[in-house]
């Protein structure tokens, strides 16, 4: 039986080493490579073709949700496990919508991490240490969305569609204090286009204004202030 080949994506060297140490205790797993930022992760995914990626959300260049969406679009059979310090229900939704098969907090016990990697490699989904098949994860998601929004409607369902790469780019500029006009100039698009994207961002994040959107992005580790590490 071939070992499960794993790519670790996290910008903290000590944490990456810790993951390597855990995975190497299992003879059925092999660390194929490590990446410290999102752009490198995408390149390495294509170069190494690992079976599973352990992906942090808060990364330099582009965040783990964006990286996951890009990789899953191009390499749909590759499995992604989000492993992050941002442990909340809404973040799980965003991770699953981006294409992840599992969501773990960074304090996951070693045996649970190995169990999770094995489960997703076999085609399952894992949330809160619970291993689920596709139908079960859909039912779990609908139950949680219903609890959040009262009922599962097409409108509420749309709230958990991931932000597009352009929306994420605009949101990053919002967190830096740029106005719509300034963002339009910086990106070479019209003011109205920025306004349209902002409307979509507010709807998807279920927030009232751009300030709340910026706070949401920072709290969830989607973007970084200069010099910040997560």
C-alpha positions as semicolon CSV with decimal commas, in nm:
position;residue;x (nm);y (nm);z (nm)
1;X;0,000;0,000;0,000
2;X;0,141;0,337;-0,106
3;X;0,175;0,594;0,175
4;X;-0,055;0,895;0,183
5;X;0,151;1,183;0,044
6;X;0,092;1,510;0,231
7;X;0,175;1,875;0,161
8;X;0,188;2,100;0,468
9;X;0,098;2,468;0,414
10;X;0,165;2,702;0,708
11;X;0,395;3,001;0,748
12;X;0,514;2,908;1,099
13;X;0,823;2,682;1,072
14;X;0,783;2,545;1,424
15;X;0,421;2,445;1,363
16;X;0,510;2,285;1,029
17;X;0,781;2,084;1,201
18;X;0,532;1,974;1,465
19;X;0,295;1,848;1,196
20;X;0,581;1,665;1,026
21;X;0,677;1,497;1,354
22;X;0,318;1,382;1,411
23;X;0,265;1,250;1,058
24;X;0,597;1,068;1,046
25;X;0,492;0,854;1,342
26;X;0,251;0,678;1,105
27;X;0,410;0,443;0,853
28;X;0,123;0,498;0,611
29;X;0,195;0,870;0,573
30;X;0,469;1,064;0,400
31;X;0,534;1,440;0,406
32;X;0,588;1,522;0,039
33;X;0,664;1,890;0,092
34;X;0,611;2,212;0,285
35;X;0,499;2,560;0,178
36;X;0,501;2,884;0,375
37;X;0,261;3,090;0,163
38;X;-0,038;3,050;-0,066
39;X;0,125;3,112;-0,402
40;X;0,400;2,858;-0,332
41;X;0,136;2,609;-0,214
42;X;-0,043;2,626;-0,549
43;X;0,285;2,567;-0,737
44;X;0,383;2,277;-0,514
45;X;0,039;2,116;-0,539
46;X;0,082;2,096;-0,917
47;X;0,446;1,988;-0,895
48;X;0,415;1,725;-0,621
49;X;0,053;1,610;-0,673
50;X;0,007;1,513;-0,305
51;X;-0,294;1,316;-0,187
52;X;-0,380;1,551;0,100
53;X;-0,294;1,910;0,189
54;X;-0,292;2,039;0,546
55;X;-0,386;2,404;0,490
56;X;-0,373;2,700;0,726
57;X;-0,623;2,979;0,653
58;X;-0,414;3,277;0,759
59;X;-0,132;3,280;0,501
60;X;0,090;3,542;0,338
61;X;0,006;3,648;-0,021
62;X;-0,338;3,482;-0,048
63;X;-0,534;3,306;0,225
64;X;-0,602;2,935;0,260
65;X;-0,962;2,958;0,139
66;X;-0,850;3,116;-0,188
67;X;-0,568;2,864;-0,226
68;X;-0,809;2,576;-0,167
69;X;-1,055;2,702;-0,426
70;X;-0,781;2,739;-0,688
71;X;-0,627;2,400;-0,620
72;X;-0,961;2,216;-0,608
73;X;-1,065;2,374;-0,938
74;X;-0,752;2,249;-1,107
75;X;-0,691;1,928;-0,906
76;X;-1,036;1,814;-0,791
77;X;-0,921;1,478;-0,657
78;X;-0,675;1,633;-0,413
79;X;-0,810;1,648;-0,055
80;X;-0,769;1,950;0,171
81;X;-0,776;1,959;0,550
82;X;-0,811;2,309;0,695
83;X;-0,609;2,328;1,015
84;X;-0,640;2,666;1,180
85;X;-0,659;2,867;1,497
86;X;-0,989;3,024;1,386
87;X;-1,230;2,765;1,520
88;X;-1,591;2,871;1,468
89;X;-1,894;2,732;1,288
90;X;-1,914;2,998;1,017
91;X;-1,552;2,941;0,925
92;X;-1,629;2,571;0,879
93;X;-1,898;2,665;0,625
94;X;-1,655;2,880;0,430
95;X;-1,394;2,605;0,432
96;X;-1,637;2,341;0,305
97;X;-1,769;2,573;0,036
98;X;-1,412;2,639;-0,076
99;X;-1,364;2,266;-0,127
100;X;-1,207;2,144;0,197
101;X;-1,290;1,794;0,321
102;X;-1,211;1,857;0,687
103;X;-1,168;2,133;0,940
104;X;-0,943;2,103;1,247
105;X;-0,828;2,346;1,512
106;X;-0,452;2,381;1,560
107;X;-0,468;2,208;1,898
108;X;-0,595;1,885;1,738
109;X;-0,447;1,580;1,918
110;X;-0,194;1,383;1,709
111;X;-0,409;1,071;1,688
112;X;-0,710;1,278;1,575
113;X;-0,504;1,445;1,303
114;X;-0,387;1,109;1,167
115;X;-0,745;0,980;1,177
116;X;-0,863;1,289;0,989
117;X;-0,601;1,259;0,714
118;X;-0,685;0,892;0,668
119;X;-1,058;0,962;0,657
120;X;-1,040;1,236;0,393
121;X;-0,802;1,029;0,183
122;X;-1,073;0,763;0,179
123;X;-1,326;1,018;0,051
124;X;-1,490;1,121;0,378
125;X;-1,543;1,456;0,551
126;X;-1,439;1,537;0,906
127;X;-1,568;1,815;1,132
128;X;-1,546;1,819;1,513
129;X;-1,382;1,472;1,505
130;X;-1,692;1,335;1,333
131;X;-1,630;1,135;1,015
132;X;-1,910;1,181;0,758
133;X;-1,987;1,082;0,401
134;X;-2,113;1,333;0,143
135;X;-2,482;1,299;0,233
136;X;-2,404;1,331;0,603
137;X;-2,193;1,646;0,560
138;X;-2,470;1,805;0,352
139;X;-2,724;1,722;0,624
140;X;-2,487;1,854;0,892
141;X;-2,436;2,178;0,699
142;X;-2,809;2,227;0,642
143;X;-2,876;2,170;1,011
144;X;-2,615;2,428;1,113
145;X;-2,730;2,681;0,853
146;X;-3,086;2,636;0,971
147;X;-2,973;2,703;1,325
148;X;-2,797;3,019;1,209
149;X;-3,060;3,158;0,972
150;X;-3,387;3,006;1,085
151;X;-3,447;2,815;0,764
152;X;-3,250;2,686;0,469
153;X;-3,354;2,898;0,171
154;X;-3,176;2,964;-0,154
155;X;-3,098;3,310;-0,020
156;X;-2,946;3,189;0,306
157;X;-2,762;2,913;0,123
158;X;-2,598;3,176;-0,098
159;X;-2,456;3,342;0,212
160;X;-2,202;3,065;0,242
161;X;-2,074;3,078;-0,113
162;X;-1,704;3,171;-0,084
163;X;-1,591;3,515;-0,184
164;X;-1,448;3,526;-0,534
165;X;-1,077;3,607;-0,576
166;X;-1,169;3,962;-0,683
167;X;-1,401;4,007;-0,384
168;X;-1,128;3,884;-0,151
169;X;-0,884;4,128;-0,312
170;X;-1,126;4,417;-0,264
171;X;-1,193;4,316;0,096
172;X;-0,819;4,321;0,165
173;X;-0,802;4,681;0,040
174;X;-1,102;4,769;0,257
175;X;-0,916;4,644;0,565
176;X;-0,636;4,885;0,474
177;X;-0,878;5,177;0,478
178;X;-0,911;5,244;0,105
179;X;-1,234;5,396;-0,026
180;X;-1,428;5,245;-0,316
181;X;-1,290;5,514;-0,544
182;X;-0,932;5,443;-0,433
183;X;-0,983;5,068;-0,479
184;X;-1,124;5,124;-0,828
185;X;-0,819;5,331;-0,926
186;X;-0,575;5,079;-0,775
187;X;-0,734;4,780;-0,950
188;X;-0,810;4,955;-1,278
189;X;-1,184;4,889;-1,262
190;X;-1,487;5,117;-1,246
191;X;-1,623;5,268;-0,927
192;X;-1,957;5,096;-0,994
193;X;-1,786;4,757;-1,028
194;X;-1,629;4,802;-0,685
195;X;-1,969;4,897;-0,542
196;X;-2,124;4,585;-0,695
197;X;-1,853;4,367;-0,544
198;X;-1,899;4,533;-0,205
199;X;-2,271;4,460;-0,217
200;X;-2,195;4,093;-0,282
201;X;-1,936;4,086;-0,003
202;X;-2,178;4,230;0,253
203;X;-2,448;3,983;0,150
204;X;-2,221;3,680;0,167
205;X;-2,071;3,776;0,503
206;X;-2,408;3,883;0,647
207;X;-2,273;4,219;0,763
208;X;-2,418;4,569;0,737
209;X;-2,126;4,780;0,617
210;X;-1,765;4,780;0,499
211;X;-1,629;4,830;0,851
212;X;-1,801;4,515;0,973
213;X;-1,674;4,332;0,664
214;X;-1,317;4,441;0,741
215;X;-1,348;4,331;1,104
216;X;-1,491;3,995;0,993
217;X;-1,203;3,936;0,753
218;X;-0,942;4,020;1,015
219;X;-1,109;3,814;1,288
220;X;-1,121;3,509;1,061
221;X;-0,762;3,545;0,942
222;X;-0,856;3,602;0,578
223;X;-0,633;3,909;0,544
224;X;-0,346;4,048;0,746
225;X;-0,244;4,387;0,864
226;X;0,117;4,464;0,771
227;X;0,352;4,277;0,999
228;X;0,081;4,055;1,145
229;X;0,125;3,684;1,182
230;X;-0,146;3,422;1,239
